[in-house]
Amino acid sequence: MAGRKGRGRAWAPLRAQTEQAAQLAQFLRGLIDLHGVTLRQLQDSVMYGKSTISDNLSGKVPPKAFVDAVVRAVVTEPRKQALDLEKAFRLWEAANKPPAAPPAKAPAAPGGALAVIEKTNDRLAVMTDRALELEQERVSAHQLTLLLLRLVAGLQSQLDELSAAPAAVQEQIDTLSEQLRVAKQELKLARQARQEAEVLASRAQSKATVLQEELAQLRTSMPTTSIDVAPNVQSAQLPPELQEEYFLADVDRALRTAEDFLKDGVQRRERIADDLPEGQDSEQARQLQVWQTIALFTGRALGGLLIMGGAMLDYAITTRIGRTWSGFGTGLSLAGVLLLVDPWDLYFQYWPLLRAKLHREEAPYAWSVNLNSVFSRLFRVAWGVGSAVAAVLSVATVFWWSAWLLLLTVPAAGFFWIGTVLSDSTPLVDVMLVLTKQVARLFPGTPLAEAFQIGAVPTSRPSSAPATER
């Protein structure tokens, strides 16, 4: 390998496992050589350690954020930088998901015991690598979640202080609001990524354990074999871009880092998931989640129909028979309201606490009220009431008015019923949270004020959003 135009040391030999990874490393090395940048200068520009830079430039497939940082640090001319970034990302895509290798040939039957051990050990080595990648993914996703939680709390605190200032600049408020919105969105995705990595890591570890036992049984018949056993999974290390001090130093850079990490993580998990067997537990959990979702929306749909049916029945009886016989549909409407508030969620949340109290045992967790959930349920009931009003107007049209009005009342009833089933009323819930927070400011020291972390001193400012979350 040629030296680097007389600057710094010569490149070490490539240790790439695939041709695509070697091409990416050669391209990045070529850019560095072309612009005469030393590794010391590169280390100061990209905020990566020297060992990490050396490993990533020796043929290891680096994170996409590393490729982006190197190209931007080395190439400063905007047009050339855009072209090199495009090519670098294209090479990274090819290296990150190389073409599948051709299937290995089955070992010959006669004297194939050693070949079976070799094949099993190779499978164990691959599965161990997958488990290490997934553990790295899980640890990184968990660290990103914690960092985003701190970032969201900090942005919310800044936004509250700026909004309370008498000479607040609207442009700054808009910028902080947009950063807070993006940070909350990335936080939700980070939690999802962490959960997916945990499930895949569990599957990889289970498969590695099975292969270790299988290999141990095979080696008992050939104790003198010199085949190396695949190493155990080592502890994962955090990438430099997820170090706390570096991540929280710049909000815009932190949001870009989070977005790039989560996009890369989706591709990594998809690539690794193709090599993992489908676990029975994960399949059962997925089926259970599907049935829970079906039951949830079925209950809401039935609840909306019961509210409409009960209201129409009461109105029809009152109109045709008299008020003496009214109230028969009230039970149906109340049953519909009960279904609309998703009682099974409340049951799973509060029954363990109630059972512990009845048995005089220690509660498994503290009592809490999620204001987001409360307002979401209230607005769902409001949607149901809207559908009931539209349904009653449809019945009244049949009794008293022109049938042409049904062209308005029936679609309105259907619209409100669909809203009852599908809408979570997020914008309205956010508005109610803001209004509730303003009310909480008037009563510091109360449980409502504590939910928003408002101190007992009236002059103190709130430091963050409510403790609960959707």
C-alpha positions as a Markdown table, in Angstrom:
| # | Residue | x | y | z |
|---|---|---|---|---|
| 1 | Met | 0.0 | 0.0 | 0.0 |
| 2 | Ala | 1.4 | 3.3 | -1.0 |
| 3 | Gly | 2.1 | 6.0 | 1.6 |
| 4 | Arg | -0.1 | 9.0 | 2.1 |
| 5 | Lys | 1.7 | 11.7 | -0.1 |
| 6 | Gly | 4.5 | 11.9 | 2.4 |
| 7 | Arg | 2.2 | 13.0 | 5.2 |
| 8 | Gly | 1.8 | 10.8 | 8.3 |
| 9 | Arg | 2.4 | 7.0 | 8.3 |
| 10 | Ala | 1.6 | 4.5 | 5.5 |
| 11 | Trp | -1.7 | 2.8 | 5.5 |
| 12 | Ala | -2.0 | -0.6 | 7.2 |
| 13 | Pro | -3.2 | -3.5 | 5.0 |
| 14 | Leu | -6.9 | -3.8 | 4.6 |
| 15 | Arg | -8.7 | -6.3 | 6.7 |
| 16 | Ala | -12.1 | -6.2 | 5.0 |
| 17 | Gln | -14.3 | -9.2 | 5.1 |
| 18 | Thr | -16.1 | -8.3 | 1.8 |
| 19 | Glu | -15.1 | -6.6 | -1.4 |
| 20 | Gln | -17.7 | -3.9 | -0.8 |
| 21 | Ala | -16.2 | -3.0 | 2.6 |
| 22 | Ala | -12.7 | -2.9 | 1.0 |
| 23 | Gln | -14.0 | -0.5 | -1.7 |
| 24 | Leu | -15.5 | 1.8 | 0.9 |
| 25 | Ala | -12.2 | 1.9 | 2.9 |
| 26 | Gln | -10.2 | 2.5 | -0.2 |
| 27 | Phe | -12.4 | 5.4 | -1.2 |
| 28 | Leu | -12.2 | 7.1 | 2.2 |
| 29 | Arg | -8.4 | 6.5 | 2.3 |
| 30 | Gly | -8.1 | 8.0 | -1.2 |
| 31 | Leu | -10.0 | 11.2 | -0.1 |
| 32 | Ile | -7.7 | 11.6 | 2.9 |
| 33 | Asp | -4.6 | 11.1 | 0.7 |
| 34 | Leu | -5.9 | 13.4 | -2.0 |
| 35 | His | -6.4 | 16.3 | 0.4 |
| 36 | Gly | -3.3 | 15.6 | 2.5 |
| 37 | Val | -5.1 | 15.2 | 5.9 |
| 38 | Thr | -3.3 | 13.4 | 8.7 |
| 39 | Leu | -5.0 | 11.1 | 11.1 |
| 40 | Arg | -4.3 | 13.5 | 13.9 |
| 41 | Gln | -6.1 | 16.3 | 12.0 |
| 42 | Leu | -8.9 | 13.9 | 11.1 |
| 43 | Gln | -9.3 | 12.9 | 14.7 |
| 44 | Asp | -9.7 | 16.5 | 15.8 |
| 45 | Ser | -12.3 | 17.2 | 13.1 |
| 46 | Val | -14.6 | 14.1 | 13.4 |
| 47 | Met | -14.6 | 13.7 | 17.2 |
| 48 | Tyr | -13.7 | 10.0 | 16.9 |
| 49 | Gly | -10.9 | 8.2 | 18.7 |
| 50 | Lys | -7.7 | 7.3 | 16.9 |
| 51 | Ser | -8.3 | 3.5 | 17.3 |
| 52 | Thr | -11.9 | 3.9 | 16.0 |
| 53 | Ile | -10.7 | 5.8 | 12.9 |
| 54 | Ser | -8.0 | 3.2 | 12.2 |
| 55 | Asp | -10.4 | 0.3 | 12.5 |
| 56 | Asn | -13.1 | 2.0 | 10.3 |
| 57 | Leu | -10.5 | 2.8 | 7.6 |
| 58 | Ser | -9.0 | -0.8 | 7.7 |
| 59 | Gly | -12.0 | -2.5 | 6.1 |
| 60 | Lys | -14.6 | -2.6 | 9.0 |
| 61 | Val | -18.0 | -1.3 | 7.9 |
| 62 | Pro | -18.3 | 1.9 | 9.9 |
| 63 | Pro | -21.5 | 3.7 | 11.0 |
| 64 | Lys | -23.0 | 6.0 | 8.3 |
| 65 | Ala | -22.4 | 8.9 | 10.6 |
| 66 | Phe | -18.7 | 8.2 | 10.5 |
| 67 | Val | -18.6 | 8.2 | 6.7 |
| 68 | Asp | -20.5 | 11.5 | 6.7 |
| 69 | Ala | -18.2 | 13.0 | 9.2 |
| 70 | Val | -15.0 | 12.0 | 7.4 |
| 71 | Val | -16.1 | 13.2 | 4.0 |
| 72 | Arg | -17.3 | 16.6 | 5.4 |
| 73 | Ala | -14.0 | 17.0 | 7.4 |
| 74 | Val | -11.8 | 16.2 | 4.4 |
| 75 | Val | -13.6 | 17.7 | 1.5 |
| 76 | Thr | -14.4 | 21.4 | 2.1 |
| 77 | Glu | -15.5 | 22.5 | -1.4 |
| 78 | Pro | -19.4 | 22.3 | -1.4 |
| 79 | Arg | -20.0 | 20.9 | -4.8 |
| 80 | Lys | -17.2 | 18.3 | -4.6 |
| 81 | Gln | -18.3 | 17.5 | -1.0 |
| 82 | Ala | -21.9 | 16.7 | -2.3 |
| 83 | Leu | -20.6 | 14.4 | -5.0 |
| 84 | Asp | -18.2 | 12.6 | -2.7 |
| 85 | Leu | -20.9 | 12.2 | -0.1 |
| 86 | Glu | -23.2 | 10.7 | -2.6 |
| 87 | Lys | -20.6 | 8.2 | -3.7 |
| 88 | Ala | -19.5 | 7.4 | -0.2 |
| 89 | Phe | -23.1 | 6.7 | 0.9 |
| 90 | Arg | -23.6 | 4.5 | -2.2 |
| 91 | Leu | -20.5 | 2.5 | -1.2 |
| 92 | Trp | -21.6 | 2.3 | 2.4 |
| 93 | Glu | -25.0 | 1.0 | 1.4 |
| 94 | Ala | -23.3 | -1.8 | -0.6 |
| 95 | Ala | -20.9 | -2.6 | 2.2 |
| 96 | Asn | -23.5 | -2.5 | 4.9 |
| 97 | Lys | -25.7 | -5.1 | 3.1 |
| 98 | Pro | -23.4 | -7.2 | 0.8 |
| 99 | Pro | -24.8 | -9.8 | -1.5 |
| 100 | Ala | -25.7 | -13.1 | 0.2 |
| 101 | Ala | -23.0 | -15.7 | 0.0 |
| 102 | Pro | -23.7 | -18.9 | -1.9 |
| 103 | Pro | -25.0 | -21.7 | 0.2 |
| 104 | Ala | -22.3 | -24.0 | 1.6 |
| 105 | Lys | -22.0 | -27.5 | 0.3 |
| 106 | Ala | -23.1 | -30.3 | 2.6 |
| 107 | Pro | -20.3 | -32.3 | 4.2 |
| 108 | Ala | -19.6 | -35.7 | 2.7 |
| 109 | Ala | -21.1 | -38.6 | 4.5 |
| 110 | Pro | -18.0 | -40.7 | 5.0 |
| 111 | Gly | -15.7 | -39.3 | 7.5 |
| 112 | Gly | -17.8 | -36.1 | 7.8 |
| 113 | Ala | -17.7 | -35.7 | 11.5 |
| 114 | Leu | -14.9 | -33.1 | 11.4 |
| 115 | Ala | -16.7 | -31.2 | 8.6 |
| 116 | Val | -19.9 | -31.1 | 10.7 |
| 117 | Ile | -18.0 | -29.7 | 13.6 |
| 118 | Glu | -16.3 | -27.1 | 11.4 |
| 119 | Lys | -19.7 | -26.1 | 9.9 |
| 120 | Thr | -21.3 | -25.9 | 13.4 |
| 121 | Asn | -18.5 | -23.8 | 14.7 |
| 122 | Asp | -18.7 | -21.5 | 11.7 |
| 123 | Arg | -22.4 | -21.1 | 12.4 |
| 124 | Leu | -21.7 | -20.4 | 16.0 |
| 125 | Ala | -19.1 | -17.8 | 15.1 |
| 126 | Val | -21.6 | -16.0 | 12.8 |
| 127 | Met | -24.3 | -16.1 | 15.4 |
| 128 | Thr | -21.9 | -14.8 | 18.1 |
| 129 | Asp | -21.1 | -11.9 | 15.8 |
| 130 | Arg | -24.8 | -11.2 | 15.3 |
| 131 | Ala | -25.4 | -11.3 | 19.1 |
| 132 | Leu | -22.5 | -8.9 | 19.6 |
| 133 | Glu | -23.9 | -6.5 | 16.9 |
| 134 | Leu | -27.3 | -6.7 | 18.5 |
| 135 | Glu | -25.9 | -6.1 | 22.0 |
| 136 | Gln | -24.1 | -3.0 | 20.6 |
| 137 | Glu | -27.4 | -1.9 | 19.0 |
| 138 | Arg | -29.3 | -2.4 | 22.2 |
| 139 | Val | -26.8 | -0.5 | 24.4 |
| 140 | Ser | -26.5 | 2.3 | 21.8 |
| 141 | Ala | -30.3 | 2.6 | 21.5 |
| 142 | His | -30.7 | 2.7 | 25.3 |
| 143 | Gln | -28.0 | 5.4 | 25.6 |
| 144 | Leu | -29.7 | 7.3 | 22.8 |
| 145 | Thr | -33.0 | 7.1 | 24.6 |
| 146 | Leu | -31.5 | 8.4 | 27.8 |
| 147 | Leu | -29.8 | 11.3 | 26.0 |
| 148 | Leu | -33.0 | 12.2 | 24.1 |
| 149 | Leu | -34.9 | 12.2 | 27.4 |
| 150 | Arg | -32.4 | 14.8 | 28.8 |
| 151 | Leu | -32.5 | 16.7 | 25.6 |
| 152 | Val | -36.3 | 16.9 | 25.6 |
| 153 | Ala | -36.4 | 18.0 | 29.3 |
| 154 | Gly | -33.8 | 20.7 | 28.6 |
| 155 | Leu | -35.6 | 22.0 | 25.5 |
| 156 | Gln | -38.9 | 22.0 | 27.4 |
| 157 | Ser | -37.3 | 24.0 | 30.2 |
| 158 | Gln | -35.8 | 26.5 | 27.8 |
| 159 | Leu | -39.1 | 26.9 | 26.0 |
| 160 | Asp | -41.0 | 27.5 | 29.3 |
| 161 | Glu | -38.5 | 30.1 | 30.4 |
| 162 | Leu | -38.5 | 31.8 | 27.0 |
| 163 | Ser | -42.3 | 31.8 | 26.8 |
| 164 | Ala | -42.5 | 33.4 | 30.3 |
| 165 | Ala | -40.0 | 36.2 | 29.4 |
| 166 | Pro | -41.6 | 39.5 | 28.6 |
| 167 | Ala | -39.4 | 40.2 | 25.6 |
| 168 | Ala | -39.4 | 36.8 | 24.1 |
| 169 | Val | -38.5 | 36.6 | 20.4 |
| 170 | Gln | -41.1 | 34.6 | 18.5 |
| 171 | Glu | -38.4 | 33.2 | 16.1 |
| 172 | Gln | -36.5 | 31.7 | 19.0 |
| 173 | Ile | -39.7 | 30.2 | 20.4 |
| 174 | Asp | -40.6 | 28.6 | 17.0 |
| 175 | Thr | -37.0 | 27.2 | 16.7 |
| 176 | Leu | -37.2 | 25.6 | 20.1 |
| 177 | Ser | -40.7 | 24.3 | 19.5 |
| 178 | Glu | -39.6 | 22.6 | 16.3 |
| 179 | Gln | -36.5 | 21.1 | 18.0 |
| 180 | Leu | -38.7 | 19.8 | 20.8 |
| 181 | Arg | -41.1 | 18.3 | 18.4 |
| 182 | Val | -38.3 | 16.5 | 16.5 |
| 183 | Ala | -36.6 | 15.4 | 19.7 |
| 184 | Lys | -39.9 | 13.8 | 21.0 |
| 185 | Gln | -40.3 | 12.0 | 17.7 |
| 186 | Glu | -36.8 | 10.7 | 17.7 |
| 187 | Leu | -37.3 | 9.6 | 21.4 |
| 188 | Lys | -40.3 | 7.5 | 20.4 |
| 189 | Leu | -38.3 | 5.9 | 17.6 |
| 190 | Ala | -35.3 | 5.3 | 19.9 |
| 191 | Arg | -37.6 | 3.4 | 22.4 |
| 192 | Gln | -39.0 | 1.3 | 19.6 |
| 193 | Ala | -35.4 | 0.6 | 18.3 |
| 194 | Arg | -34.3 | -0.5 | 21.8 |
| 195 | Gln | -37.3 | -2.8 | 22.1 |
| 196 | Glu | -36.6 | -4.4 | 18.7 |
| 197 | Ala | -32.9 | -4.8 | 19.5 |
| 198 | Glu | -33.7 | -6.5 | 22.8 |
| 199 | Val | -36.0 | -9.0 | 21.0 |
| 200 | Leu | -33.5 | -9.8 | 18.3 |
| 201 | Ala | -30.6 | -10.0 | 20.8 |
| 202 | Ser | -32.6 | -12.6 | 22.8 |
| 203 | Arg | -33.2 | -14.7 | 19.7 |
| 204 | Ala | -29.5 | -14.5 | 18.7 |
| 205 | Gln | -28.4 | -15.5 | 22.2 |
| 206 | Ser | -30.8 | -18.4 | 22.3 |
| 207 | Lys | -29.6 | -19.7 | 19.0 |
| 208 | Ala | -26.0 | -19.3 | 20.0 |
| 209 | Thr | -26.7 | -21.3 | 23.2 |
| 210 | Val | -28.2 | -24.1 | 21.1 |
| 211 | Leu | -25.2 | -24.1 | 18.8 |
| 212 | Gln | -22.8 | -24.2 | 21.7 |
| 213 | Glu | -24.6 | -27.3 | 23.2 |
| 214 | Glu | -24.7 | -28.9 | 19.8 |
| 215 | Leu | -21.0 | -28.2 | 19.3 |
| 216 | Ala | -20.1 | -29.6 | 22.7 |
| 217 | Gln | -21.9 | -32.9 | 21.9 |
| 218 | Leu | -20.1 | -33.2 | 18.6 |
| 219 | Arg | -16.7 | -32.5 | 20.2 |
| 220 | Thr | -17.1 | -35.3 | 22.7 |
| 221 | Ser | -16.6 | -37.8 | 19.9 |
| 222 | Met | -13.4 | -36.0 | 18.7 |
| 223 | Pro | -11.8 | -34.5 | 21.9 |
| 224 | Thr | -8.4 | -34.0 | 20.2 |
| 225 | Thr | -9.7 | -31.8 | 17.4 |
| 226 | Ser | -7.9 | -28.5 | 17.0 |
| 227 | Ile | -10.9 | -26.4 | 15.8 |
| 228 | Asp | -11.2 | -23.1 | 17.7 |
| 229 | Val | -14.5 | -22.5 | 19.5 |
| 230 | Ala | -16.3 | -19.3 | 18.7 |
| 231 | Pro | -15.7 | -16.6 | 21.4 |
| 232 | Asn | -18.4 | -15.5 | 23.8 |
| 233 | Val | -20.2 | -12.2 | 23.3 |
| 234 | Gln | -18.2 | -9.4 | 24.7 |
| 235 | Ser | -19.5 | -6.2 | 26.3 |
| 236 | Ala | -20.6 | -3.6 | 23.8 |
| 237 | Gln | -18.9 | -0.2 | 23.6 |
| 238 | Leu | -20.7 | 3.1 | 23.0 |
| 239 | Pro | -19.9 | 4.9 | 19.7 |
| 240 | Pro | -18.2 | 8.3 | 20.2 |
| 241 | Glu | -21.2 | 10.2 | 18.8 |
| 242 | Leu | -23.4 | 8.9 | 21.7 |
| 243 | Gln | -21.1 | 10.1 | 24.4 |
| 244 | Glu | -23.1 | 12.4 | 26.7 |
| 245 | Glu | -20.9 | 15.5 | 26.6 |
| 246 | Tyr | -20.5 | 15.4 | 22.8 |
| 247 | Phe | -24.2 | 14.6 | 22.1 |
| 248 | Leu | -25.7 | 17.3 | 24.3 |
| 249 | Ala | -23.3 | 20.0 | 23.2 |
| 250 | Asp | -25.2 | 20.9 | 20.0 |
| 251 | Val | -29.0 | 20.4 | 19.7 |
| 252 | Asp | -29.0 | 20.3 | 15.8 |
| 253 | Arg | -26.1 | 17.9 | 15.7 |
| 254 | Ala | -27.7 | 15.7 | 18.3 |
| 255 | Leu | -30.9 | 15.5 | 16.3 |
| 256 | Arg | -29.0 | 14.7 | 13.1 |
| 257 | Thr | -27.0 | 12.0 | 15.0 |
| 258 | Ala | -30.2 | 10.5 | 16.4 |
| 259 | Glu | -31.8 | 10.4 | 13.0 |
| 260 | Asp | -28.8 | 8.8 | 11.3 |
| 261 | Phe | -28.4 | 6.3 | 14.0 |
| 262 | Leu | -32.0 | 5.2 | 14.0 |
| 263 | Lys | -32.1 | 5.0 | 10.1 |
| 264 | Asp | -28.9 | 2.9 | 10.2 |
| 265 | Gly | -30.3 | 0.8 | 13.0 |
| 266 | Val | -33.3 | -0.2 | 11.0 |
| 267 | Gln | -31.1 | -1.5 | 8.2 |
| 268 | Arg | -28.8 | -3.3 | 10.6 |
| 269 | Arg | -31.7 | -5.0 | 12.4 |
| 270 | Glu | -33.4 | -6.0 | 9.1 |
| 271 | Arg | -30.1 | -7.5 | 7.9 |
| 272 | Ile | -29.4 | -9.4 | 11.1 |
| 273 | Ala | -33.0 | -10.5 | 11.5 |
| 274 | Asp | -32.8 | -12.4 | 8.1 |
| 275 | Asp | -30.1 | -14.6 | 9.7 |
| 276 | Leu | -32.0 | -15.4 | 12.9 |
| 277 | Pro | -34.5 | -18.2 | 13.4 |
| 278 | Glu | -38.0 | -17.1 | 14.2 |
| 279 | Gly | -38.5 | -17.5 | 18.0 |
| 280 | Gln | -41.6 | -19.2 | 19.3 |
| 281 | Asp | -41.9 | -16.6 | 22.1 |
| 282 | Ser | -41.6 | -13.6 | 19.8 |
| 283 | Glu | -44.2 | -15.2 | 17.4 |
| 284 | Gln | -46.6 | -15.7 | 20.3 |
| 285 | Ala | -46.0 | -12.2 | 21.5 |
| 286 | Arg | -46.7 | -10.8 | 18.0 |
| 287 | Gln | -49.9 | -12.8 | 17.7 |
| 288 | Leu | -51.0 | -11.7 | 21.2 |
| 289 | Gln | -50.3 | -8.0 | 20.2 |
| 290 | Val | -52.4 | -8.5 | 17.0 |
| 291 | Trp | -55.3 | -9.9 | 18.9 |
| 292 | Gln | -55.1 | -7.1 | 21.5 |
| 293 | Thr | -55.2 | -4.5 | 18.8 |
| 294 | Ile | -58.2 | -6.2 | 17.2 |
| 295 | Ala | -60.0 | -6.4 | 20.5 |
| 296 | Leu | -59.2 | -2.7 | 21.2 |
| 297 | Phe | -60.7 | -1.4 | 18.0 |
| 298 | Thr | -63.6 | -3.8 | 18.1 |
| 299 | Gly | -64.5 | -2.6 | 21.6 |
| 300 | Arg | -64.3 | 1.0 | 20.5 |
| 301 | Ala | -66.4 | 0.3 | 17.4 |
| 302 | Leu | -69.0 | -1.5 | 19.5 |
| 303 | Gly | -69.0 | 1.2 | 22.1 |
| 304 | Gly | -69.7 | 3.9 | 19.5 |
| 305 | Leu | -72.6 | 1.8 | 18.1 |
| 306 | Leu | -74.1 | 1.2 | 21.6 |
| 307 | Ile | -74.0 | 5.0 | 22.3 |
| 308 | Met | -75.7 | 5.8 | 19.1 |
| 309 | Gly | -78.2 | 2.9 | 19.4 |
| 310 | Gly | -79.1 | 3.8 | 23.0 |
| 311 | Ala | -79.6 | 7.5 | 22.2 |
| 312 | Met | -81.8 | 6.7 | 19.1 |
| 313 | Leu | -83.8 | 4.2 | 21.2 |
| 314 | Asp | -84.5 | 6.7 | 24.0 |
| 315 | Tyr | -85.5 | 9.4 | 21.5 |
| 316 | Ala | -87.8 | 7.1 | 19.5 |
| 317 | Ile | -89.5 | 5.8 | 22.7 |
| 318 | Thr | -89.9 | 9.3 | 24.1 |
| 319 | Thr | -91.3 | 10.7 | 20.9 |
| 320 | Arg | -93.8 | 7.8 | 20.1 |
| 321 | Ile | -94.8 | 6.5 | 23.6 |
| 322 | Gly | -93.9 | 9.2 | 26.1 |
| 323 | Arg | -91.4 | 10.2 | 28.7 |
| 324 | Thr | -92.7 | 7.6 | 31.1 |
| 325 | Trp | -91.0 | 4.9 | 29.1 |
| 326 | Ser | -87.8 | 6.8 | 28.4 |
| 327 | Gly | -84.5 | 5.5 | 29.8 |
| 328 | Phe | -84.4 | 2.1 | 28.2 |
| 329 | Gly | -81.5 | 3.1 | 25.9 |
| 330 | Thr | -79.5 | 4.7 | 28.8 |
| 331 | Gly | -78.1 | 1.4 | 29.8 |
| 332 | Leu | -76.9 | 0.8 | 26.2 |
| 333 | Ser | -75.3 | 4.2 | 26.1 |
| 334 | Leu | -73.5 | 3.7 | 29.4 |
| 335 | Ala | -72.2 | 0.4 | 28.3 |
| 336 | Gly | -70.9 | 2.1 | 25.1 |
| 337 | Val | -69.1 | 4.7 | 27.2 |
| 338 | Leu | -67.5 | 2.0 | 29.3 |
| 339 | Leu | -66.1 | 0.3 | 26.1 |
| 340 | Leu | -64.8 | 3.7 | 24.8 |
| 341 | Val | -62.6 | 4.3 | 27.8 |
| 342 | Asp | -60.7 | 1.1 | 27.1 |
| 343 | Pro | -61.4 | -0.6 | 30.5 |
| 344 | Trp | -58.9 | -3.4 | 29.9 |
| 345 | Asp | -56.0 | -1.0 | 29.9 |
| 346 | Leu | -57.2 | 0.4 | 33.2 |
| 347 | Tyr | -57.6 | -3.1 | 34.5 |
| 348 | Phe | -54.1 | -4.2 | 33.7 |
| 349 | Gln | -52.7 | -0.9 | 35.0 |
| 350 | Tyr | -54.6 | -0.6 | 38.4 |
| 351 | Trp | -55.6 | -4.2 | 39.3 |
| 352 | Pro | -52.2 | -5.2 | 40.6 |
| 353 | Leu | -52.2 | -2.2 | 42.8 |
| 354 | Leu | -55.7 | -2.8 | 44.1 |
| 355 | Arg | -55.0 | -6.5 | 44.6 |
| 356 | Ala | -51.9 | -5.7 | 46.6 |
| 357 | Lys | -53.9 | -3.2 | 48.7 |
| 358 | Leu | -56.6 | -5.8 | 49.4 |
| 359 | His | -54.1 | -8.4 | 50.4 |
| 360 | Arg | -52.2 | -5.8 | 52.5 |
| 361 | Glu | -49.0 | -6.4 | 50.4 |
| 362 | Glu | -46.5 | -3.9 | 49.1 |
| 363 | Ala | -47.6 | -2.3 | 45.9 |
| 364 | Pro | -45.5 | -3.4 | 42.9 |
| 365 | Tyr | -45.3 | 0.2 | 41.7 |
| 366 | Ala | -46.7 | 3.6 | 42.7 |
| 367 | Trp | -50.1 | 4.9 | 41.9 |
| 368 | Ser | -50.1 | 7.4 | 39.1 |
| 369 | Val | -52.6 | 9.1 | 36.7 |
| 370 | Asn | -51.6 | 9.7 | 33.1 |
| 371 | Leu | -53.1 | 13.0 | 32.1 |
| 372 | Asn | -52.5 | 12.3 | 28.4 |
| 373 | Ser | -54.5 | 9.1 | 28.7 |
| 374 | Val | -57.3 | 10.8 | 30.7 |
| 375 | Phe | -57.7 | 13.5 | 28.1 |
| 376 | Ser | -57.5 | 11.0 | 25.2 |
| 377 | Arg | -60.3 | 9.0 | 26.7 |
| 378 | Leu | -62.4 | 12.0 | 27.4 |
| 379 | Phe | -62.1 | 13.2 | 23.8 |
| 380 | Arg | -63.0 | 9.7 | 22.6 |
| 381 | Val | -66.2 | 9.8 | 24.6 |
| 382 | Ala | -66.8 | 13.3 | 23.1 |
| 383 | Trp | -66.5 | 11.8 | 19.6 |
| 384 | Gly | -69.0 | 9.1 | 20.7 |
| 385 | Val | -71.4 | 11.8 | 22.0 |
| 386 | Gly | -71.1 | 13.6 | 18.7 |
| 387 | Ser | -72.1 | 10.4 | 16.8 |
| 388 | Ala | -75.0 | 9.9 | 19.2 |
| 389 | Val | -76.3 | 13.5 | 18.5 |
| 390 | Ala | -76.0 | 13.0 | 14.8 |
| 391 | Ala | -77.8 | 9.7 | 15.1 |
| 392 | Val | -80.7 | 11.3 | 17.1 |
| 393 | Leu | -80.9 | 14.1 | 14.5 |
| 394 | Ser | -81.3 | 11.3 | 11.8 |
| 395 | Val | -84.2 | 9.8 | 13.7 |
| 396 | Ala | -85.8 | 13.2 | 14.2 |
| 397 | Thr | -85.5 | 13.8 | 10.5 |
| 398 | Val | -87.4 | 10.6 | 9.8 |
| 399 | Phe | -90.2 | 11.7 | 12.3 |
| 400 | Trp | -90.5 | 15.4 | 11.6 |
| 401 | Trp | -88.3 | 16.9 | 8.9 |
| 402 | Ser | -87.5 | 16.4 | 5.2 |
| 403 | Ala | -85.7 | 13.2 | 4.3 |
| 404 | Trp | -83.2 | 15.3 | 2.4 |
| 405 | Leu | -81.6 | 16.2 | 5.8 |
| 406 | Leu | -80.5 | 12.6 | 6.1 |
| 407 | Leu | -77.8 | 13.4 | 3.5 |
| 408 | Leu | -76.2 | 15.5 | 6.2 |
| 409 | Thr | -77.0 | 13.7 | 9.4 |
| 410 | Val | -76.2 | 10.1 | 8.4 |
| 411 | Pro | -72.6 | 11.0 | 7.1 |
| 412 | Ala | -72.1 | 13.1 | 10.1 |
| 413 | Ala | -73.0 | 10.2 | 12.4 |
| 414 | Gly | -70.6 | 8.0 | 10.4 |
| 415 | Phe | -67.8 | 10.6 | 10.6 |
| 416 | Phe | -68.1 | 10.9 | 14.3 |
| 417 | Trp | -68.3 | 7.1 | 14.7 |
| 418 | Ile | -65.0 | 6.7 | 12.7 |
| 419 | Gly | -63.4 | 9.4 | 14.9 |
| 420 | Thr | -64.5 | 7.5 | 18.0 |
| 421 | Val | -62.8 | 4.3 | 16.8 |
| 422 | Leu | -59.6 | 5.7 | 15.2 |
| 423 | Ser | -58.8 | 9.2 | 16.5 |
| 424 | Asp | -56.5 | 9.8 | 19.4 |
| 425 | Ser | -57.2 | 13.6 | 19.3 |
| 426 | Thr | -53.5 | 14.3 | 19.8 |
| 427 | Pro | -53.7 | 18.1 | 19.0 |
| 428 | Leu | -56.6 | 18.6 | 21.4 |
| 429 | Val | -54.9 | 16.6 | 24.1 |
| 430 | Asp | -51.8 | 18.8 | 23.8 |
| 431 | Val | -54.0 | 21.9 | 24.1 |
| 432 | Met | -55.6 | 20.5 | 27.2 |
| 433 | Leu | -52.2 | 19.7 | 28.7 |
| 434 | Val | -51.1 | 23.3 | 28.1 |
| 435 | Leu | -54.3 | 24.7 | 29.7 |
| 436 | Thr | -54.0 | 22.3 | 32.6 |
| 437 | Lys | -50.5 | 23.3 | 33.2 |
| 438 | Gln | -51.6 | 27.0 | 33.4 |
| 439 | Val | -54.2 | 26.0 | 36.0 |
| 440 | Ala | -51.6 | 24.1 | 37.9 |
| 441 | Arg | -49.5 | 27.2 | 38.1 |
| 442 | Leu | -52.3 | 28.8 | 40.2 |
| 443 | Phe | -52.1 | 26.0 | 42.8 |
| 444 | Pro | -48.5 | 25.2 | 43.6 |
| 445 | Gly | -47.8 | 22.4 | 46.0 |
| 446 | Thr | -50.9 | 20.4 | 44.9 |
| 447 | Pro | -50.7 | 17.0 | 43.3 |
| 448 | Leu | -51.6 | 18.6 | 40.0 |
| 449 | Ala | -48.7 | 21.0 | 40.2 |
| 450 | Glu | -46.4 | 18.2 | 41.2 |
| 451 | Ala | -47.3 | 16.3 | 38.1 |
| 452 | Phe | -45.9 | 19.2 | 36.1 |
| 453 | Gln | -43.0 | 19.6 | 38.5 |
| 454 | Ile | -44.1 | 23.1 | 39.7 |
| 455 | Gly | -42.6 | 24.0 | 43.0 |
| 456 | Ala | -44.5 | 25.1 | 46.1 |
| 457 | Val | -43.2 | 28.7 | 45.7 |
| 458 | Pro | -45.5 | 30.6 | 43.4 |
| 459 | Thr | -42.6 | 32.6 | 41.8 |
| 460 | Ser | -40.8 | 29.4 | 40.7 |
| 461 | Arg | -41.0 | 28.4 | 37.1 |
| 462 | Pro | -41.8 | 24.9 | 35.8 |
| 463 | Ser | -38.8 | 23.0 | 34.8 |
| 464 | Ser | -40.3 | 20.4 | 32.5 |
| 465 | Ala | -43.3 | 18.8 | 31.0 |
| 466 | Pro | -45.7 | 16.6 | 33.0 |
| 467 | Ala | -44.2 | 13.4 | 34.4 |
| 468 | Thr | -46.6 | 11.2 | 32.4 |
| 469 | Glu | -46.3 | 10.6 | 28.7 |
| 470 | Arg | -48.4 | 9.0 | 26.0 |
